[in-house]
């Protein structure tokens, strides 16, 4: 398999691509929606709510955490996850700037 060659793209293009990965799987979207809904959540609650196996939920939580969109704190034998509000706001700004681009021509181009 070839390399992704991310070095040929701008930092902004790479950042947008990494952030877009959050929405590339419905389980991550469901996890985020649940965390927003109740503002904090234990992993076990997510398993019951979303209906996926614990290892699957854990893998998606790991991905969201590595992207910085959620954070967790250990409470006994459980980890309590919540949205990282600062990083969520940063992601929204980056993505909104990208998504709010408009085509400047008034004519149909294709």
SULBEL-V473814 format. One record per pair of residues at least 12 apart in sequence whose C-alpha atoms are under 10 Angstrom apart, sorted by the first residue. I is the first residue (numbers start at 1). GAP is how many residues later the second one is. D is the distance in Angstrom with one decimal. If there is no record, write none. Layout:
i-><I;I>
gap-><GAP;GAP>
d-><D;D>
This chain:
i-><12;12;13;15;15;15;16;16;16;16;17;18;19;19;19;19;19;19;19;19;20;20;21;21;21;22;22;22;22;22;25;27;27;27;27;27;27;27;28;28;28;28;28;28;29;29;30;30;30;31;31;31;31;31;31;31;31;31;32;32;32;32;32;32;33;34;34;34;34;35;35;35;35;36;36;38;39;39;39;40;40;40;40;40;40;41;41;41;41;41;41;42;42;42;42;42;42;42;42;42;43;43;43;43;43;43;43;43;44;44;44;44;44;45;46;46;46;61;64;65;65;65;65;67;67;67;68;68;68;68;68;68;68;69;69;69;69;69;69;69;69;69;69;70;70;70;70;70;70;70;71;71;71;71;72>
gap-><82;86;85;76;79;80;75;78;79;82;78;49;45;48;49;50;72;73;75;76;71;75;42;43;46;38;41;42;45;47;35;23;24;25;29;30;33;34;29;31;32;33;35;36;31;35;16;19;20;12;15;16;18;19;26;29;30;33;29;32;37;38;50;51;50;12;15;16;48;35;46;47;48;46;47;44;42;43;44;31;32;40;41;42;43;31;38;39;40;41;42;30;31;32;33;36;37;38;39;40;14;15;18;29;35;36;37;38;13;14;34;35;36;35;12;15;35;20;19;16;17;18;19;20;21;24;15;16;17;18;19;20;23;13;14;15;16;17;18;19;20;21;22;12;13;14;15;16;17;18;12;13;14;16;12>
d-><8.4;9.5;9.5;9.1;8.3;9.4;8.6;7.1;6.7;8.0;9.8;7.9;9.8;7.4;9.8;9.3;7.0;9.5;8.8;8.0;9.4;8.2;9.2;9.4;9.1;9.3;8.1;6.9;8.0;8.8;8.9;7.7;9.7;8.4;8.9;7.8;7.2;9.6;8.6;9.7;6.0;7.6;8.5;7.3;9.8;9.9;9.2;9.2;7.0;9.7;7.0;9.6;9.0;7.5;8.3;8.2;7.9;9.2;9.4;8.7;8.9;8.4;8.7;7.5;9.9;7.7;8.1;8.6;9.6;8.9;7.6;5.9;6.6;7.9;7.1;9.0;8.8;6.2;7.3;9.9;9.3;6.7;5.8;4.7;7.6;9.3;8.6;5.6;5.3;6.4;9.7;9.2;9.8;9.8;9.4;6.8;6.0;4.6;6.1;8.9;7.5;7.5;8.5;9.9;7.4;6.7;7.0;7.3;9.1;9.7;8.3;9.2;9.6;10.0;9.5;9.9;9.9;8.5;9.4;9.1;9.8;9.3;9.1;8.9;10.0;9.9;8.9;6.9;9.8;9.4;6.3;8.1;9.6;8.7;6.0;5.2;7.7;8.5;5.7;5.7;9.3;9.5;8.3;5.5;4.3;4.8;8.2;10.0;8.3;8.3;6.3;5.8;9.5;10.0;9.1>
